[in-house]
Every structure is written in C-alpha cells, then in structure tokens.
Amino acid sequence: MDWSRIKTIFIVSFLLLDIYLIFQFMNTRSEAKYEVIEEASFEEMLKNNDIIYNEISNDLKKERYISVKPKIFTREDLAPNQILKSSSGDETAATIIGQLDKPIKITEKFNPEEFTIAVKSAVQFGEKYRFWKKDETKGTITFYQLHEGKMMYNNLNGRLTFFIDDNSEVMLFEQTYIEEVEELSDEQEILTALGAVEILYNKGFLEPKSEITKVELGYSTLIQLAASQVLAPTWRIVVNGEENLFVHGFEGQVIEFKNDDNNITE
C-alpha cells in the first residue's frame, strides 16, 4: 500500500474542504452585508427625493382580524332630544339623530381638541370616538369609533357626524355605534410601519419633496356582510398633513376609499 500517495490524497481533500467552507462563509457574509445595505438604502432614497419624515418604526407588531357588529338602537336607548333614523317608522334603527342642548359656534380657527371636549359628554359613548376631519364643502365634522385605541377608518357603522348650519353653528348630529367586537384569528406579525411607507414609495404614492406627517395603526373593512364586518389591521400614513394613504397590515396592498367602499390597489 502506497501510504505516501494516500497521505497526499487526504491533504488535498482537506484543502478542498477548507476552500469550500471559506467560500461559503464569505458568500453568507456578503449576503448579510447586502441585506443591511438594502435596508439602509430605502431611507437614503427618501432623503434623496427630499421626502421629509420623523423616525418611522421598523419594529414588528402582532395583530388580529376582527369582526364587528353595529348596535341596533331602540326607543329605550334614546336620550332626550334624540330620535331613530327610520323612514318607515320602525321601532329600531342602526342610526340615531340627536340635538345638542345648546349650539356650538364654529369659528375659522377651528380647534378639534376643544370641539371634542365640548361634545364628548353630549352624545352617548362619546369617549369611544376620535376626531377624523372637518369638511368645509359638506359642512360636517366627522368622528370615527375606536377599538383598543385604534380608529376604524371610514366605517359607516361606527361614525359620529356633526352638521354645521348656515350660522356656523353645530346643533344636530347623526350617530352609529359598533357594540360587538370579536377576535377572529390568533395574533400574526404585520407589516412594519417602515415597510408600509416603502410600499407606498415603490408604488409611486409618495411624491418628491413631500412630508410624512403621521403614521398610525388602525382598522379598515375587509369584508362587508349583511349583519357584520370583518376588519383588517391597516397602516395610515398622512402626507403633507392632509392626504391619507392606507396599507393593509397583513397583505401589504394599498387601500383606497371611494364612495364609502374600500378598493384594493395591487
């Protein structure tokens, strides 16, 4: 037996194995560096396009799909100066119309926080709603209902609307209320806030020299059933203090609200 030849074969084999392991290690390290560069490059792209933003979280969160049902009001539920909104005179309705005890003057320097304080105790479940917007064209001030501190965006079953009259005063309001919330799934990781912003950027929703003024998590309607709704966690990104953009928290699609419906943009 040629021991010298066998020894040479072993040496060459180990040498080839070492070369292979070094190659694998360098390749893995290069991929890791590439991923870090990719993550950093998105924020650089925002800066290069003069898109202004405060720190946006890249932390992972876990959320659930939820099912909600609206409250059906009866005459026994009504407070003074409230009626059921029913065209056929039914004894129940999902919407009530109410009148404040005294009108609230709306000035040009409208302050949402002051208005919220003024009306919170004047309507049933007032603490469950949060200010959404003041619409100059329609003459309305709209609030949407919260679930665990998160707003249910554009939800007709959890909306509080105040009407501004010709004297720039608010006296009348219309209200719907969600009373049942059921968790439909186990907690799952959702898209990060930074990931939602990146989707908007890649799809052309963020114009150069714009400013991201707010990022928050809420819910939007995924499925509308006859007596209930299924809601999905949804990121809301506010641009330039006025434009609202929405991204599905699980799937990452851009959601556009049109005519009180949710439209998904792939």
C-alpha positions as CSV (number, residue, x, y, z in Angstrom):
1,M,0.0,0.0,0.0
2,D,1.3,3.4,-1.0
3,W,1.0,5.4,2.2
4,S,2.6,8.5,0.8
5,R,0.0,8.6,-2.0
6,I,-2.8,8.1,0.5
7,K,-1.5,10.9,2.7
8,T,-1.3,13.2,-0.3
9,I,-4.9,12.5,-1.2
10,F,-6.1,13.3,2.4
11,I,-4.2,16.6,2.4
12,V,-5.7,17.6,-1.0
13,S,-9.2,16.6,0.2
14,F,-8.9,18.6,3.4
15,L,-7.5,21.6,1.5
16,L,-10.5,21.5,-0.9
17,L,-12.9,21.2,2.0
18,D,-11.3,24.2,3.7
19,I,-11.6,26.2,0.5
20,Y,-15.3,25.3,0.1
21,L,-16.0,26.3,3.8
22,I,-14.2,29.6,3.3
23,F,-16.2,30.3,0.1
24,Q,-19.5,29.5,1.9
25,F,-18.6,31.8,4.8
26,M,-17.6,34.7,2.6
27,N,-20.8,34.3,0.5
28,T,-23.0,34.3,3.6
29,R,-21.3,37.4,5.0
30,S,-21.7,39.2,1.6
31,E,-25.4,38.4,1.6
32,A,-25.8,39.7,5.1
33,K,-24.0,42.9,4.2
34,Y,-26.1,43.2,1.1
35,E,-29.3,43.0,3.2
36,V,-28.1,45.7,5.5
37,I,-27.2,47.9,2.6
38,E,-30.6,47.3,1.0
39,E,-32.4,48.3,4.3
40,A,-30.3,51.5,4.7
41,S,-30.7,52.4,1.0
42,F,-34.5,52.9,1.3
43,E,-34.1,55.6,3.8
44,E,-31.4,57.1,1.6
45,M,-33.8,57.1,-1.3
46,L,-36.4,59.0,0.8
47,K,-33.7,61.6,1.6
48,N,-32.5,61.8,-2.0
49,N,-36.1,62.6,-3.0
50,D,-36.4,65.2,-0.3
51,I,-39.2,63.3,1.4
52,I,-39.3,64.6,5.0
53,Y,-40.2,62.3,7.8
54,N,-39.6,61.8,11.5
55,E,-38.3,58.4,12.8
56,I,-40.5,55.6,11.5
57,S,-40.6,52.4,13.5
58,N,-39.3,49.2,11.9
59,D,-40.5,47.2,15.0
60,L,-42.6,44.1,14.4
61,K,-46.1,44.1,15.8
62,K,-48.7,41.3,16.1
63,E,-52.4,41.9,15.4
64,R,-55.6,40.1,14.5
65,Y,-58.5,40.2,12.1
66,I,-61.7,41.3,14.0
67,S,-65.4,41.0,13.3
68,V,-67.7,43.9,14.4
69,K,-71.5,44.3,14.6
70,P,-73.4,47.6,14.8
71,K,-75.7,48.4,17.7
72,I,-79.4,48.4,16.7
73,F,-81.0,51.2,18.7
74,T,-84.5,51.0,20.2
75,R,-86.6,53.8,21.6
76,E,-85.5,52.8,25.1
77,D,-81.9,53.6,24.1
78,L,-82.6,57.2,23.1
79,A,-81.6,60.1,25.3
80,P,-83.5,63.4,25.4
81,N,-83.5,65.2,22.0
82,Q,-82.8,62.0,20.1
83,I,-84.8,60.1,17.5
84,L,-84.4,56.9,15.5
85,K,-83.4,57.5,11.8
86,S,-86.1,55.3,10.2
87,S,-88.0,56.2,7.1
88,S,-90.7,53.6,7.8
89,G,-91.4,54.4,11.4
90,D,-89.7,51.2,12.7
91,E,-89.1,50.7,16.4
92,T,-85.4,50.0,15.8
93,A,-82.7,51.5,13.7
94,A,-78.9,51.4,13.4
95,T,-78.7,55.3,13.2
96,I,-79.9,57.9,15.6
97,I,-80.3,61.7,15.1
98,G,-79.7,63.9,18.0
99,Q,-79.7,67.6,19.0
100,L,-77.2,69.2,21.4
101,D,-78.6,71.0,24.4
102,K,-77.0,74.2,23.1
103,P,-75.3,75.1,19.8
104,I,-71.5,75.2,19.4
105,K,-70.1,78.1,17.4
106,I,-67.6,77.1,14.7
107,T,-65.0,79.7,14.0
108,E,-62.3,80.0,11.4
109,K,-59.8,78.9,14.0
110,F,-61.4,75.6,14.5
111,N,-59.7,73.5,17.2
112,P,-60.5,69.7,17.0
113,E,-59.4,69.1,20.6
114,E,-61.7,71.9,22.0
115,F,-64.6,70.7,19.9
116,T,-64.0,67.1,21.1
117,I,-64.1,68.2,24.7
118,A,-67.4,70.1,24.1
119,V,-69.3,67.2,22.5
120,K,-67.8,64.2,24.2
121,S,-70.3,64.2,27.1
122,A,-73.2,65.4,24.9
123,V,-73.5,62.1,23.0
124,Q,-73.8,58.5,24.0
125,F,-70.5,56.6,24.1
126,G,-68.8,59.9,23.2
127,E,-65.4,58.8,24.7
128,K,-65.3,55.9,22.1
129,Y,-64.9,58.2,19.1
130,R,-62.0,60.3,17.8
131,F,-62.0,63.3,15.5
132,W,-61.4,62.5,11.9
133,K,-61.9,65.7,9.8
134,K,-63.8,68.9,9.3
135,D,-65.3,69.0,5.7
136,E,-65.8,72.6,4.6
137,T,-67.6,71.5,1.4
138,K,-70.2,69.3,3.1
139,G,-70.4,71.4,6.3
140,T,-69.7,68.4,8.5
141,I,-67.3,67.4,11.3
142,T,-66.7,63.6,11.4
143,F,-65.5,61.3,14.2
144,Y,-64.9,57.5,13.9
145,Q,-65.1,54.9,16.6
146,L,-62.0,53.4,18.3
147,H,-61.2,49.8,19.2
148,E,-58.4,49.5,21.8
149,G,-57.2,52.9,20.8
150,K,-57.2,52.2,17.1
151,M,-59.5,54.0,14.7
152,M,-61.9,52.1,12.4
153,Y,-61.3,54.1,9.3
154,N,-64.2,55.1,7.1
155,N,-66.6,52.8,9.0
156,L,-70.2,53.7,8.5
157,N,-71.3,51.6,11.5
158,G,-69.0,53.5,13.9
159,R,-69.4,57.1,12.8
160,L,-70.4,60.3,14.5
161,T,-71.2,63.2,12.3
162,F,-72.0,66.8,13.3
163,F,-73.6,69.2,10.9
164,I,-72.6,72.9,10.6
165,D,-75.6,75.1,9.8
166,D,-75.8,78.4,7.9
167,N,-75.0,80.3,11.1
168,S,-71.7,78.4,11.5
169,E,-73.1,76.6,14.5
170,V,-73.4,72.9,15.3
171,M,-76.6,71.7,16.8
172,L,-77.6,68.4,15.0
173,F,-75.6,65.1,14.9
174,E,-76.0,61.6,13.4
175,Q,-74.6,58.6,15.1
176,T,-73.9,54.9,14.5
177,Y,-72.2,52.7,17.1
178,I,-70.4,49.3,17.0
179,E,-71.2,47.4,20.1
180,E,-69.8,43.9,19.4
181,V,-66.2,43.1,18.6
182,E,-64.9,39.6,18.1
183,E,-61.3,38.5,17.5
184,L,-61.2,36.1,14.5
185,S,-57.7,34.9,14.5
186,D,-54.5,34.3,16.5
187,E,-52.0,37.1,16.6
188,Q,-49.9,37.4,13.5
189,E,-47.0,39.6,12.6
190,I,-48.0,42.5,10.5
191,L,-46.0,44.7,8.1
192,T,-43.8,47.3,9.9
193,A,-44.6,51.0,9.6
194,L,-41.4,51.5,7.6
195,G,-42.4,48.6,5.4
196,A,-45.8,50.2,4.7
197,V,-44.1,53.5,3.7
198,E,-41.8,51.6,1.4
199,I,-44.7,50.0,-0.4
200,L,-46.2,53.5,-0.9
201,Y,-42.9,54.8,-2.2
202,N,-42.4,51.9,-4.6
203,K,-46.0,52.3,-6.0
204,G,-45.5,56.0,-6.6
205,F,-47.8,57.3,-3.9
206,L,-45.1,59.4,-2.3
207,E,-44.1,62.4,-4.4
208,P,-40.6,64.0,-4.2
209,K,-40.4,66.9,-1.7
210,S,-43.4,65.6,0.3
211,E,-43.6,65.2,4.0
212,I,-44.8,62.2,6.0
213,T,-46.5,63.9,8.9
214,K,-48.2,61.0,10.7
215,V,-48.0,57.2,10.8
216,E,-50.6,55.2,12.9
217,L,-52.2,51.8,13.0
218,G,-56.0,51.3,12.8
219,Y,-58.6,49.1,11.0
220,S,-60.3,49.1,7.6
221,T,-63.2,47.0,6.4
222,L,-62.0,43.8,4.6
223,I,-65.4,42.1,4.1
224,Q,-68.9,43.7,4.4
225,L,-71.5,41.1,5.4
226,A,-75.3,41.6,5.9
227,A,-75.1,42.0,9.7
228,S,-71.4,42.4,10.4
229,Q,-68.0,43.4,9.0
230,V,-64.5,41.8,9.0
231,L,-61.8,44.4,9.7
232,A,-58.1,44.1,9.0
233,P,-55.2,45.9,10.7
234,T,-54.3,48.9,8.5
235,W,-51.5,51.4,8.4
236,R,-52.5,55.0,7.9
237,I,-49.8,57.3,6.5
238,V,-50.6,61.0,6.4
239,V,-48.7,63.0,3.7
240,N,-48.3,66.8,3.9
241,G,-50.8,66.9,6.8
242,E,-53.8,66.3,4.6
243,E,-53.6,63.2,2.3
244,N,-54.4,59.9,3.9
245,L,-52.8,56.7,2.5
246,F,-53.7,53.3,3.8
247,V,-51.8,50.0,3.6
248,H,-53.2,46.5,4.6
249,G,-51.2,45.4,7.6
250,F,-51.1,41.7,6.6
251,E,-51.1,41.7,2.8
252,G,-49.4,45.0,2.0
253,Q,-51.9,46.2,-0.6
254,V,-52.7,49.9,-0.9
255,I,-56.3,50.6,0.1
256,E,-58.2,53.5,-1.5
257,F,-61.5,54.6,0.0
258,K,-64.0,55.7,-2.7
259,N,-67.8,56.2,-2.2
260,D,-67.6,54.7,1.3
261,D,-66.1,51.5,-0.1
262,N,-62.7,50.0,0.2
263,N,-60.8,49.5,-3.0
264,I,-57.6,47.4,-3.1
265,T,-54.7,48.6,-5.3
266,E,-52.3,45.7,-6.0
